[in-house]
Amino acid sequence: MNFFDPEYEPQLNDHNGDLSKRWYILFKIWNTDKQDFVFKQYKGLNKYKTLSARRKAAKEKIEEIKKLIAQGYTAGKTKASLQEYDIRKLTFRQAIDYFLNQKNQANLLGDKFQLNPIWNPQGSLSYGTFKSYRNSRNIVTQWLEDNKLHGIRLLEINRTTAHSFFQYLKQEKVVANKTFNHHLAFLRSIFTFYSKREEGITIANPFAHVEKKKVPKSKRHAAYTNSQLEAIHKKILEIKDNQLYLFIQFIYYTFARPGLELRLLQVKDIREKTIYIPGNRAKNDEGEHVSIPKRLETLIQENKLRIFPPEHFVFTIEGKPGSRPVGKNYFYKRHSKVLEELSLTDKEYTIYGYKHTGAINLYRKTKDIKKVKQHCRHSTIQQTDQYLRDLGALAEEEELDF
């Protein structure tokens, strides 16, 4: 395959610093025609006329060559196949990049890896997971470089290596427990990925023994009371921020998460009776439908959302569906100003809280926990029961008589 030879580093021939002779960098690269590694030379250093400039250029070019080869560049005219690799020779760094590209289902040119791939909406990873994976990949890659382990093979990673990496995370990077667990999940996933692909080779997971860290339960976004909700609506309508008002109503009536699920909502996702949330943005990888309550349907019709081109995003800075969605903090900033004007800054009030308010009101009106479960897209009744208890909705019904 296109991987560099882990036992050979690019070498600079500088003729002992003689600037009158041609300097070159000798490196090995996989030749797809010969199905073997071949030597190549880079000879573009002689344009630098001073010793310091040439040495600096050589150092930078060596790093560039190493990255390009790790990225997947090959020699030869035969198109290489991504499926052809020798698990025994696969370096850990190469294995990470291959894993991430496969999960992201990136558009690869021949066998050229994307060293820093951009999230692919058609891939199997949600944006949040992809971003987390790519961050972990960068942390691990830097650690490998710093410890001169860029050539260590996947099958050479053992418990000692795993322990060393996580010591680095806690002692040098001083990461939070939640971040620690994210990196751990990423590394475990890599070995699970390869163990399922290989036949006849037992691939032990050296990260399986690493224990997850305890993470304190995060503060829940506070739900709004109905009187607060009414005051917020009144203020937003007063300042004529129709987009913010509509955004909040979508959260309140669909229980959709304001980030990926709602901010990137497209016109085509507004169906006749449901809002469709694609798998790459939903809790469920297969995609989910959420029923459209009557009052939300009225708003959809009043804003004529279904008449716009299907690919347009519903929420844009133009105030109507368009080709570019609002940024991640667009509604957060506008909403924060409204809360400040209403002096609602003494609790964990956020734009996410409308989801909780909607869930509480649905339960109060119907007393049907199954209906709340379905609309929340929870997997079990027990999950919904705990969710409502955390919000205090069930405690309201439990009268105490001393």
N, C-alpha and C positions, 0 to 999 in steps of 0.2 A: 504493500500500500504506500501512500504518500508520506509516511512518517519519516522524520530524520533519524539517522543512526544514533542511538543514545550513547554509543561508545566513542563517538567522534565529534569533537567541537570544531567549529570554523577556526582556521589557523591563519595568522598573518605572517607573510614572508616579507620582512622589511629590510633584508640585506644589511642587518646590523646598523640601521639608521642611515644608510647611504642614499641620499636623495637623487643621485644621478642614475640609479638603477630603477627598474620598474617594480614597484611594490604590487603585491596582489594578495587576495584572501582566498585560501583554498578551503572548500567545503564539500560535503557529501549531500546528495539529493537523490531521491528515488526516481528511477527512470522507468516509465510505464511501458516502454517498448521492450526493454531488456529484463524487466521485472527484477531489478537489482539496484543497489546503490551505485552511483557513479560520482566521480570527482568533477567539480566545476571550479572555475576561477573567476573572481571579480577583480577587474583591472582598472577601475576608475579612480584610483587614488593619486596618480601622478600630477593631476591638475593642481594639487595643493603644494605650494612651493617651499613652505617652511616645515621644519621637523615637528613642531608642536601642532600645527594645523593638520598635517598629514596623519599624525598619530590620533588626534581627536576624531578626524573623519573616519579612520580605520575602526576605531572603537565603536562609533555610532553605527557604521555599516555592518559590523559583525553582529550587533544586537538586532539590527533590522533583518539580516539574513536569517538569524535564529527564529525570529518571530514569523517571518514569511513561511519558512519551512514548517514550523509548528502549525501555521495556519492552513497548510495543505498544498503549497505549491510543489509542482513536480516537473521533471524533465520528460521529454518524449512526446510523441503525437497520439499514442493510444490513450483513450479516455479511461481513467482509472475508476474503479468501483468502490464506493464507500463501504460496501459490505465485505471487502477483502482486507482483512487485517489479521495479524498474528497476535493473539491475545498474550502470548509469552513475551513478545517484544514491545507491546504497547506501553508507552510511558504513561505515568499517572496524569501528567498535564494533557497529553493527547486524548486520553480516555475521558477527561473532564469535558474537553471541547467537543468531542464526538457525541458524548451523552447530551450536552446542552443543545447542540444543533439538531440531534435526532428528536429530542423532546419538543423543540421549538418548530420542527418541521420546516426549517428555513429553506429558502430557494437557493440551493447550492449550485455553483457553476462548476460542472465536472466534479472533481473531488476537492474543490477548494473550500476549506472551512471558513466561516465568518469568525474572525478572532473576537470581535465584540458585536455579536449579532443583535439586530434590532428585533423587538418583539413582533412575532408574526401572528396576526389575529386568527389565521386559519390553523395555527398550531394547536397542540394538545394542552398547552400551558396557559393558565389565566395570566393576565398582565402582572398581577401581584406576585404570583409564584415565579414567573419568569424573572422579574426584577430581583426577587430574593435569591434565586438560583445564580443569576449573573453576578450579584454582589458577593455571594459565597465563592464563586469561581475566581473572582478577582483577589479575594483575601487569600485563598489557598495558593493561587499562582504566585502571589508576592512572597508568601511564606516559603514556597519551594525555591524561588530565586534567592531569597536572603540566606537560605541554608544550603545553597549549592546542591539542591536536590532536583533540578529541572529534568535530569535524565533518569530519575528513579522510575522503575516500571510499576505498572498497576499491581502486578502480583507480588511485588516486593514490599508493598505497604502492609505493615503488621501492627500489632497492638502497641508496640513501642513508638512507632511513627505516629499513630493516632493519639497516643497520650501526649507526645511532644507537641503536636499541633494544638491540642486543646489547652495545654499549659500556656502556650504562646497567646491564645485567645484571652485567657483570663488574666495572665500576669503582665503581658506587654500591651495588648490591645484594650484590655480592661473592658470587655464587652459585657453587656447586661445578660442576665440569664435567658431572657427571651431570644436575644440574638444568638447566644450560644446554642440554643435548641434549634434555631433555624439552620445554622451551619451543620449541626449534627444530622438533621433530617436530610439535607442535601447530600452529604457524604454517604450516608447509608443508602440513599436512593441510587447512587452511582453503582455501588457494588451489587445491589439487587438487580439493576438493569443488566449488567454483564453476566451475572450468574444465570439469568434466564435465557441469555442468548447462546451460551456456550454448552456444547455437549461433550461429555467425556472428561471435563475438567471441573473439579470442585473448587469453587471460588469462595473462600471464607470471607465474611464481612468483618474487617478489623475494627469497625466502628460500632459493632453490635453491642460490645461490652461497655461502651461509654454511657454513663447514666445521664439522663436528662436532668436539667436543673429545675428546681421549683420556681415557679413564676407567680408572684402575688396576683391575686385576682384584680384585674384592672377596674377602675371606677366606671360604672355604667353611665352612659349619656343620660342625663336626667330627662324624664318625661315632663311635658308641659301640662299645666292644669287647663281646663277648658276656658277659664277666664283669661289666662295668659295667652292662650291660642287666639282668642277673639281680639285681644289688644294688639297682638303681633300682626294679625291680618289687617286690622284697621290702619295700623301705622304704614304697612307696606303699600296698601291701596292709596293711602294719603300721599305717599311720595311717588305713586304711579310706577312702581317697579313690577310690571306685569310678569316678567320672566322669573323673578324671585318668588312671586306669589304662586305661579304655576308649578315651579320646581318643588316648593314646599307641599303643594296639594298632591303632587305625584308621590312624594315620600309618604305622606299621611295616608293616602288611599291605597297604595300598592304595597307598602312596607318594603319597597326596594331600597337598597343601599345607595346613598347619594353619590358615591365614587364611580366606579366602573359601571355599575348596573344602570344608573340613571343619567349621569353626566354624558355618557356615550350612547344614550338611547337614540335610535334612528326612527324615521317616519315608518319604515317598513315593519318595525317591531310593534307598532300600534295596530293590532288586529281588530276584527269586528267585535269580539267579546273579551279579548284578553290582551295583556301586554306580554310580549315574548322577550325573555332575557336569554341571549345566546350562551352556549356552554362555556365559551372562553371568558365570560364575565359573570356568570351565575355561580351559585354555590354548588350546583350540580353540573358536572362537565357535559352532560347531554343537553343542557338548556332547559328552561322552565317557563311555564305560562302562569301569569297572575291575572285573576279575574278583574275586570274593570267595574268598580261600583258605579251606581247611577250618577252620583254627583260629579265624579271624575269624567264620566262620559259626556256630561253636559259641558264641562270645561273644554274637553277635546273638540267638541263640535263648535263651541263658541270661538275657539281659536283656529278652527278649520285646519287642524294638524294633518289630517289624512290626505289633503289635496296636494301637498308638497311632494317633490321627487322622493322616491323610496329611500335612496341612499343618504338623504340629507339628515343631519343631526337635529334633534328637536330643540336643544338649548344652545344658542349661540349669542355672541355679543351684539348681533344685529336685532335681537329681540324676536326673531322668527326663525323657523327651520332653515338651515344653510349647510354649506359644505365643510364648515370647520366648527368643532364643538368648543364650548368655553373651556378655559383652563381649570386646573385642579382646584385652585383657591378662589375662583371667580365668585361663586355664591357664598363661600365661607366669609369673605371680606364684607360683602354687602349685608349678609345676615348679621354679622357681628356688630355693625353700625346700628342696626335696628335694635338689637338687644341692649346696646349701650344707651340708646335714647330712652328705652323703657326701664332702665336700671335693672336688667335681668343678668347681672354679672356675678352674683353671689353663689351660684351653683355650677355644676357641670352641664350647663345648657349649651347645646350645639345643634347644628342643623340635622344631625342624626336623630335627635330626640323626638322628632315628629313621627317617626316609625313607631316608637314606644307609645306615644299618645294615641296613635291610630289603633294599635293593638289593644290597649286598655279600653278604649271606647267601643271597639267591636265586641269585646268580651262582655262589657257591661250591658250592651244592647241585646246581645243574643244569648248570653250565658252558655254558649256552645263552644267548648274548648276544641272540638274537632275542626270547627270552621276557622278558628284562630290558627290552629296548627297548619291547615291547608294554605291559608293566606300568608303565613309566615314562612312557608316552605320548610318546616321542621321535619325531621325524619321520624320522630316518635312523639306520642302524647306526653311522655315523661319530660321530654325536652321543653314542650310548650308549657307544661305545668310548672316547671322550674323557672321558666322565663317569666311567666305571669306572677309567680311568687316573688321573684327578684324585683319586679316592678311594684309590688305591693297590691296588685289587683285582687289576688285571692284573699289576702289578709283582711281586706275591707268587708268580706262576707262573714268572717268568723267572729261572731258576737261573744263577748265574755260576760259572764254573770257571776259576780262574787257574792 
